[in-house]
Each structure stands twice: as structure tokens, then as C-alpha cells.
Amino acid sequence: MDSYRVLFEPLHKTICVGSKTTLLEAAAKAGIILDKVCGGGRGCGRCKVVVRDGKVRSETAKRLAPEEIERGFVLACRAYPESDLLIEIPEETHSADKLELDKDARRFRAIHPGITQKQFAKSPLVRKIFLTLDRPTLDDNPGDYERLQRALKKTTGISSVHADLKLLCRLPQVLRENDFAVTVTVGTLGDTAEILDIEGGNRSGRNCMAIVDVGTSTIVVHLVDAVEMTTLDAHACYNSQSIYGREVTARIIASEKRGGAHLQELVVGDINRLISALARKNRIRLKDILAVVAAGNTTMAHFLLGLPAGNIRRNPYIAASIEPPPVRATEVGIRIHPAGLLFVVPGISSWVGGDLTAGILATDLHESNETVMLIDVGTNGEIILGNKEWLVACSASTGPALEGASVECGMIAERGAIEKVYLEDDRIHYKVIGHTAPRGICGSGIIDLIAALLDKGIIDRSGRLVEGSDPAVRFEKGCGRFVIVEKEKTQTGKDVFVTQNDIENVITAKAAVFAAAKILVERLNLRFSDIDKLFLAGGFGSYIDRHNAIKIGLLPDLPVSRIHYVGNTSLWGAKLAAFSSEAYRTLHEIRLKTTYYDLIGTSDYVEQFKQAMFLPHTDIELFPSLLDRETSAA
Amino acid sequence: MDSYRVLFEPLHKTICVGSKTTLLEAAAKAGIILDKVCGGGRGCGRCKVVVRDGKVRSETAKRLAPEEIERGFVLACRAYPESDLLIEIPEETHSADKLELDKDARRFRAIHPGITQKQFAKSPLVRKIFLTLDRPTLDDNPGDYERLQRALKKTTGISSVHADLKLLCRLPQVLRENDFAVTVTVGTLGDTAEILDIEGGNRSGRNCMAIVDVGTSTIVVHLVDAVEMTTLDAHACYNSQSIYGREVTARIIASEKRGGAHLQELVVGDINRLISALARKNRIRLKDILAVVAAGNTTMAHFLLGLPAGNIRRNPYIAASIEPPPVRATEVGIRIHPAGLLFVVPGISSWVGGDLTAGILATDLHESNETVMLIDVGTNGEIILGNKEWLVACSASTGPALEGASVECGMIAERGAIEKVYLEDDRIHYKVIGHTAPRGICGSGIIDLIAALLDKGIIDRSGRLVEGSDPAVRFEKGCGRFVIVEKEKTQTGKDVFVTQNDIENVITAKAAVFAAAKILVERLNLRFSDIDKLFLAGGFGSYIDRHNAIKIGLLPDLPVSRIHYVGNTSLWGAKLAAFSSEAYRTLHEIRLKTTYYDLIGTSDYVEQFKQAMFLPHTDIELFPSLLDRETSAA
């Protein structure tokens, strides 16, 4: 097969690829993430690049304007090299990883109020311990390994200490060359410890870990100091697997076609890049990072570990493992300390992953006296309901509309995204991330917008745009759209708008979440009013307007004082586990304690879902506060 | 460096070696064990080979007769190739591995009477279990791994079940291709189990293990059926490491010079050959052998695992590990099931190894109401003393005289060895293994001979040959010897004899054992008469005449009814552990319970040793039964 050299500018990265590789895939291989909402190959029109030199084979792309085609623009997802290439990535196409995402990552550092956080005893999953062993004598003559075990038991109190043969082979020399003063790197799990490494002298000073939130769309890494139990820094990037689709199911299909190893390579590459950047910036050597603790949905956990994920998408939806064992980080290709460990937070089921288990731990939901609902909406929606007595979980297939994808002008919550929409003086106003001209609209903006459109009667309760209700409502070939910002005021020179189809996608997503929540509550013979606290987790939860979320029927009609943004509880829970093997053990107990309801197996789900396809709901009685307002308004 | 092809006939084995490799080493590399008592390179004159074709560089060897030199004989330990070679190995030189040794191996199958053997619950360290898992449904939807764990816990009762990532990756496919009916290979250790392998369908029928006694001179392998708990067959061979010396210390020095990996290669090669031969003969596939359980002295355990042994020979004599963890057999190069485990029985100290721990387990010494002494004399002597309340151990450096080595006409107890010597009609008679003309004398024969010589006044109580006491006593250049068999009646055409020096070597060895036993008894404020039972273990113990052993002062003066041959308790104990993880666990407890006395650190050892350098002892009062006889004879 022919192989061509593709140079991407201005990043000055080169990669060699065959003639059957799209430029989008080539960019991903070179570690460059291009903006694409559709997930690649579906023609969202975001992955525009300019061919500066060389020849490409490109499929017709109706998303490109004639003047763009003239200037050499192609869609990277549909262009294949036919010679060596020089490709320019326009500023608008290159994902602004290092900008808003990192701010976002930092924002997740502290847990939000409304949560009583349990204190766990400090005992990092992996740590370095400096030991001064008694020197052997004729009267004190156990083997070197047994002497080391004795010292470690004395220091840690752990009775069962193991090591592998390779370490044992090095042990006699390391001990004697360092006068029996050594630093051991020890992984702890329950009441057993494994000696991962041994070094001469006192090397116990630095003891870092990387905490990873493996999201379907975004990967966040926190670099933490396990001695001080502090967060040193945070970085985030898009999940490179996005070239194979925004949704989990699309990724699984890709993994079945291209092999799971390929998907693993992409996510591990992302994690390695983030860890390296954090290490460099904070002057930490990779070998001082002793462990990675990762939480994500079950499919992401599979990809990270290289487990076959195919059965997750097929009835009865079975994971290869929902509580995989800790492994050496090198086994999956993560570059930290050569003997460092990778812990993947256990999930609850194929569709309720470790991010939720971590969320329960972080919010102390499993020990709560009050009844709490935790909603995490990312590219999928997961709901936990429970208290210290019982825990139930379910998953709703929302699609990525609530994250700003599957919406034509949708985008992730980064620079240039309309993140808030509100009515003032009966006119629609908006707020853009980064205070620039808008490029598109993100999830929180869309929720606000739909609420505003409903308030102003621009859409009806079924979400249909009402012709003539506003000058911004336009119809073209029978398709309606609402223009939020005219092209003169945008970054792209094109209107930012929502289509009738976009609105329907959002309604479908919110209906899925609401129906799932309702079934969960009813299954336990409760009413929504029995929920003492509603926690909104994940990136989604941090931004949305609670009133508007109720208004469109995404959230149940609770007093907003009961609704709390809890931030990235996935990351927070993983961090708690990293710092305390007691907390890690608790994740296992949470998994065992939580009952998973598969909505596919629930006869009334389709019916409930249909009823929720209105704004806020077919049964308006479920939203008494809105009813009151409507009544009072009338 | 030049490389030459050496073809060994009649075995028809070829090996390529450089010009600095002796023919002895070349033979070992080709898997051929030549007879050599000295351990190689010391000129015992046993490793004679004939150069049929090609040129060798050979050092003058005074051990060769002129006619032998004329016929092309060289000593393999002193000959180096200078061209491609055709070497003939004379029948007398090639060790008769498959003859007496295998009989010997079989002889060790049953434990000897005098021992109350504890029954352990059957739970092999590694086993195959056939499982029919419930098929997953929407309501019963744990991950595949968690489903497998659940089924295994139900079957085995073990709560903690692990597997590695590679197995997890294969799991979903294996389960579904076999309709959830699978056979798992499981290693058990205490209350945790590790899934080593998974296969489709029911493959649980065959479940074999190899039990290995890694002796310094001999390696014995028993092939056992772990389902039926029976011994299928046994094979033995010489330890190929013998080319580097008969004694443990010489081997350690060799490992320091040539690298431990080389010594490991030799012993692993021996074990692999024995296992392969047993498997072939019994129509068992190597992959049906799931575990190797090996017991040996601490140095042999180090070589087997590739652990550095250097500190074992240096004050304060510290092992790298005396209780090494189980490892995958492939990690050391043993060819059984690819995921099979190697368990090395824990030792007690650097100089009291796993063979003794296994011996204690096999004889139930640690639970005995009576006070028992266990003596195991191989190339080294180890002594255990104890009962259910306490256990002490020590080691005596005997040298290999009591095994027939470091004795000029000495040989291992195989075909052609004088194994018994007795007085009848006041004349010396002997018995040869295999009922052929003698080639030499083995350990049991030497003990008998010295007792007989003492009885007849041919040697005095200090072991000196008395000139003129017998026609067979001859002096040459001031060196005395006693001719046992004249050259006309031997296989070799040369006299079989013992020299004054040989006798001194035996007395040194027996003095070392006796002094160690005496110190151990005195340290506990006991007398020899407090010993209720004396167990003689190892190959040594199976053959010697108890009366004669007392007469020369090797064993303490106990009624012979208290002295029991217990056979190869090392192998027996290892076998018990292989069949029962409870028994394996007991080995650990025995190790912790047993106190090791290092005689080097004992101020009175040298004095005690000197006193024991008489026949039977300087203090004849210690041997009242002999005193009685002497008195009654007077």
C-alpha cells in the first residue's frame, strides 16, 4: 500500500499514512484533535482543513461553501491523501483543548457545597515508604525478602506482603549497596500489599498520582500529591476516539470493526499526553507518578483496559467486567513509574459505570440519611437514587443533544459557545464563553433557549416552532429554524441557530432522562417530592439553569433549593479512592449494594418516554410549580 | 571465538561449543551427564571419553593408564575441542540415570512405617473446575468476569477470586462460543484463588502435577494425579550442576562466576527432561500438568528460581528469600501448562531448606506428642529436633563423604556400588547393587566398612589403619589403604579400596553430624535418651545400617527400635502440600515455628566437633551400649 507523509501546520506535526486513511484519522494519529461534532465521516462540516500542497481524493461535501472549495478547503473526514501533503488547520477547526477545557478541569477541583463529605483514613493505593532494615547477624538471619516483609508489616500494619520474582532477584544487591536503607514502592489493596519497586536510600519524598476522568467526549486528568493529599494541577482534552462517533455505541461498533486495541491506543495516547504535560509543567518526573486511578463509563473502562466491549451494546448488555482488577499501568501503555498501577473504578452495570460509583462515594450517597437522586448527563444519562438503606441505578439513552452535539450549531462548552440564554425586557439575550463573538451553542445554552422560546410562545408545548411568532423564526423548504445570532455578529460569518430537528433532539434527550427518573421513583413507591436532594453531576450539571431545566421537563419539579450542582464527582470519588484504600474498598461495597434496573426490560418505559415528549410533560400535574405560575400568569 | 561441532555417541547428540568449553561442559549442554565424583575439573578420573575423530587440547591426566591414552582416552573435564569432534562415551562413564535411580525414585513413593501421617483436606494447589454458568439475562446482568467469580465462589467457597487482564480479554468470547460451559484452571493459596486459564467445555478430566525433589546430587520427579491423589510414575537423574562441584558452596561460587542464570538453566533443563519423559511415558500432555511443587535445600531453591545465592555462603549467611512466592512455571523456563504455577516449599534458613520443612510436614513432627529428631544427610547434614510445642533446626557441613563422594573409590548408590559390608566368620563380605562385579563403594557401604574395620582392629579408634593388622592393609609412600576387592574381581580391572584419607573424610563428616545433634540436644537441656524417635530421611537414611551408624558414632546411641528410616520426606511433604492448600499453609507455619541455630555462632561447636573425631567418640560414656558390648566382650 502507498504511504504518504502528511505535515500538519501550524502545529508542525508529521505523520505517515496510507491512501485509505482519512485526514481526520491522520490528524488523530499525529495527536491533533480536530473539531467534529458528528464523530467523523458524517458530514457535520466542522473538520475543515486547507490543502496547501499535494493532492487529495475528496468526496463531495455539501457542507462547504463554493468559495471555501475554491480556497482549497476539504472536510478532513472525507479526504484521503494521494501524495505527500501539506495541510493547514484553520484556527476554527483546531479544538481549543488548552483553553477553556483546562479552566474547566480546574473548576472541578473543589467539590461543590450541599455535600457532606466523609473523611477516610489516609492510605494511598500506592505509596513510597522509606525503611531502615536491621542489618542481618548470625542471630537475626531471615532471608532478605522475609526481613523486608517484617519491616513493612511493622510500618504499615499489613500482614500480607508480596513481591514478584524480578524484585526478589534485585533485592540482595539493593539492600547491601545501600546499607539496608531502602525505599519501597508499595501498592495496597485491602489487607494485602504488593512491593512494586525498591530503590536505594530515601526516595520517599515525591509520591504523585494521576486521577483520570475518562469521559466519552472529554478526558480530564488531575495530578495529585498523595503525601499531602492535594491536587497539584489539572489538564483536559477531547477524547480522540471521537473520530469514531460521539456516542458510546458508535465507538463500540468501531472497536468491533477496527479492533479494540485501536480504541485503546487513542484513549491511552490522550491520557499519556495529559500526564506528560502535567508532569513537565509541574517538574515532576513520570517515575514519580506511582498510580493512575481512572473512572469512566463501563465502555470507556473497557477501551482503556483493552477489554472487548461488543456485548455491551447487544441484549442483554453484558460487560466483560464491571470490576476489573488493578493492573500495571504499562500493561495498557500508560507511561508512569514502570511498576506503577492502574486502578479502574468499578462500575455498577454495563450502562452505569465507575463514574457513577465514584459519584456515589464522593457524595456519600450510600451513607445518607436523606433520600438523594444523583443525575449525571453526559453523552448518556445515568441516574442513582438511594440512601444508606438502599441504592438503585438506571441509565437513559439520551444521545449527545444535551451536551451540544446532534444540534446543528451545537458545540462543547468552550470558547465561543453560547452558554446562557435569558429573557430581559421580553427580548432574548445570550452570554458567550470567553466573551467573544459566538461560534455555536452548548448544552446549557440550548436548555435556556428552549425555555425562553417556550416562555415567549415561539415554540408550543410539543416543541414545534410557531410560524410568524417572531422575526427570527424562519422556514426554508418546510424546515423551521430559530436564528439566535445573525451572521454579522458571529465568529464564523454564519448564523447561529437551532432547527426544528435540534429542538426535537433535545426534547428526546430530556424525555429519556425524565422517564427514567420517574420509573425509578415509582418502582420504589415514592414520589418526586420524597427526594430530599437532587445532585447534578458531571460537566453538564455545573452549568445548567435549574429553573429552566424544570421548565422544559428535564428535571423533576422540586424546589431549586433541593437541587445542587456537585461538579465532577467521578473525578472526586476516584481521588478519594486514590488517597485511601478504605475508600477504594467502599467502591466495591457500593457496587454490590446498588441494584441496576435495565429500562429496556421495563414494560412501561416506552409509554413514560412518550408522555415526557412534551414541554414539560403530557401530565402537567407533575409540575405543580409551573402550573401555579401559569395560573397566576393567567 | 571458534565454534566446534561435537557429536556424542552412542547417544547421537550434537552440540556446538567454543574452544574454551570442556568436553564435560559440552556434554552437560547436550543433556548428557557423565560420571564424575569430583564435580568436574578436579581429576577424579571418572569422566573418561574417547576421541574418535578430531583434535582436542588436553591437559596431562595422571588418572589415565598409558594404554588408555594410547586408545584415545581423555578426561572430559580437562579436554577442549580444537576441531569438530566425534566423541564416544564408554558405558562405564555414562551415568546410569535410568537404571538404579529410577528404581530409587519409585522406592520413595510410599512413606515408611513409624510415622503417623496427618490427613489434610483435599484441595490441590492448582486444579481444573468445570463450570456451567447461568446464561445472562436482562435481570441477571453482571459482567462476564463477575459472573465467573460468582460461579467459582459457589463451587469452591473461596471468596477472593482474581484473574489477569489477558484472561479477561479472552473471557467474553470463550463463554459465548461454549454456551457458558467452561473449564477454569484455578490456583489456590489460602483464601484467595487465581484463575490461570479458561477453556471451552469440560476439560477437567486430567489434572496432573509434578512433585520435584531438587537435591544437590539427584533430582527426583514424581508425576501425580491431583484428582485421584495418586502417584502415576517417577523418574530421577543427577543434578547437571554437578559439573560445578558436589557441594553447595562450590555451586554458589560457580553461580557467582558464571551467573546464576547458567545454574538455573542446568537444573531447569534436568527438571524439564524428567517431566517430558514422564509425560511421554504416561501419555499425558505437558499442558495437563498444572503445577510443579519443588522442595530442596535453600541454595537449590535459589538456583531454580534464579535468585542470587552469593550471600548464603558468606557470614552471616543470608538467603535472598527462604519463602519465595509462587510463580508461573514459565517464568523460570519449566515447560508445563503455559499458565501453570511453580511452588517452592519454604525453608527455615539458608542452610536448612524446604526439603526439611517438607520433612517436618511429612513426618507430622510439628504436631508430635513425642520428642523427635529428624536427620537428613545428603551432601550436607540437617537436623530437626522438636515436638508439637517447639522445633529447632541446625545444619552441619559434612561434605559429601557420607554419600560416597570425596572418597577415592566412592560412588553414588547405583549399579556396581558396594552398598553393604559385613563380617561373617570373621571375614569381610560385601553386597553390590545390581549383583554385578563392584565398581566402587557408596555411603552405606563405607559406614559398614569402617564399623567392620574397627571391629576387626584394622583401624584404631582414631581411624588410623594399623599396619600389619590385615593382608589387605597396604602402605605406599607412607599412605595407607585397605583393599576391599582385588582388581581381578572388579568391573574396572582396578582395586576397590579406601584410603586413610577417605576414612578421615568420613570421620569428619560423621563428627559434624554428631556434634550438631549434641549441641541441639544440650541447648534444650535434654539428653539423647530423651529422644523418643529418630527419623533418618533422604536417600542416605534408607540404606545405612543403624547399628553400624551408632558404632562409628554417626548416630547417637539410641535403641535401634527408636530409629526409623522415613525415606524421601522432602518429596512426600511437597506432595502433601500439592494436594492440599491447607498442608501448603502448614509449611508456612512450620517455617515460622522453627528456630534455627547457626552452629558457626556457637562457641562450643569446634570443641564438640573435635571430641567427635573419634570412633565412636572421645567420650565413650555417650555410647553405653557399645561400652556394654566391649565390657562383655572383654
Chai-1 contact restraints between the chains, C-beta under 6 A:
chainA,res_idxA,chainB,res_idxB,connection_type,confidence,min_distance_angstrom,max_distance_angstrom,comment,restraint_id
A,P136,B,P316,contact,1.0,0.0,6.0,A-B,restraint_1
A,P136,B,I318,contact,1.0,0.0,6.0,A-B,restraint_2
A,T137,B,P316,contact,1.0,0.0,6.0,A-B,restraint_3
A,L138,B,P316,contact,1.0,0.0,6.0,A-B,restraint_4
A,L138,B,D598,contact,1.0,0.0,6.0,A-B,restraint_5
A,L138,B,G601,contact,1.0,0.0,6.0,A-B,restraint_6
A,N141,B,P316,contact,1.0,0.0,6.0,A-B,restraint_7
A,G143,B,A319,contact,1.0,0.0,6.0,A-B,restraint_8
A,G143,B,S321,contact,1.0,0.0,6.0,A-B,restraint_9
A,G143,B,I322,contact,1.0,0.0,6.0,A-B,restraint_10
A,D144,B,A320,contact,1.0,0.0,6.0,A-B,restraint_11
A,Y145,B,S321,contact,1.0,0.0,6.0,A-B,restraint_12
A,H162,B,P325,contact,1.0,0.0,6.0,A-B,restraint_13
A,L165,B,V327,contact,1.0,0.0,6.0,A-B,restraint_14
A,L165,B,E331,contact,1.0,0.0,6.0,A-B,restraint_15
A,L168,B,L307,contact,1.0,0.0,6.0,A-B,restraint_16
A,L168,B,A320,contact,1.0,0.0,6.0,A-B,restraint_17
A,L168,B,S321,contact,1.0,0.0,6.0,A-B,restraint_18
A,C169,B,L307,contact,1.0,0.0,6.0,A-B,restraint_19
A,L171,B,A320,contact,1.0,0.0,6.0,A-B,restraint_20
A,P172,B,P308,contact,1.0,0.0,6.0,A-B,restraint_21
A,P172,B,N311,contact,1.0,0.0,6.0,A-B,restraint_22
A,P172,B,A320,contact,1.0,0.0,6.0,A-B,restraint_23
A,L307,B,L168,contact,1.0,0.0,6.0,A-B,restraint_24
A,L307,B,C169,contact,1.0,0.0,6.0,A-B,restraint_25
A,P308,B,P172,contact,1.0,0.0,6.0,A-B,restraint_26
A,N311,B,P172,contact,1.0,0.0,6.0,A-B,restraint_27
A,P316,B,P136,contact,1.0,0.0,6.0,A-B,restraint_28
A,P316,B,T137,contact,1.0,0.0,6.0,A-B,restraint_29
A,P316,B,L138,contact,1.0,0.0,6.0,A-B,restraint_30
A,P316,B,N141,contact,1.0,0.0,6.0,A-B,restraint_31
A,I318,B,P136,contact,1.0,0.0,6.0,A-B,restraint_32
A,A319,B,G143,contact,1.0,0.0,6.0,A-B,restraint_33
A,A320,B,D144,contact,1.0,0.0,6.0,A-B,restraint_34
A,A320,B,L168,contact,1.0,0.0,6.0,A-B,restraint_35
A,A320,B,L171,contact,1.0,0.0,6.0,A-B,restraint_36
A,A320,B,P172,contact,1.0,0.0,6.0,A-B,restraint_37
A,S321,B,G143,contact,1.0,0.0,6.0,A-B,restraint_38
A,S321,B,Y145,contact,1.0,0.0,6.0,A-B,restraint_39
A,S321,B,L168,contact,1.0,0.0,6.0,A-B,restraint_40
A,I322,B,G143,contact,1.0,0.0,6.0,A-B,restraint_41
A,P325,B,H162,contact,1.0,0.0,6.0,A-B,restraint_42
A,V327,B,L165,contact,1.0,0.0,6.0,A-B,restraint_43
A,E331,B,L165,contact,1.0,0.0,6.0,A-B,restraint_44
A,D598,B,L138,contact,1.0,0.0,6.0,A-B,restraint_45
A,G601,B,L138,contact,1.0,0.0,6.0,A-B,restraint_46
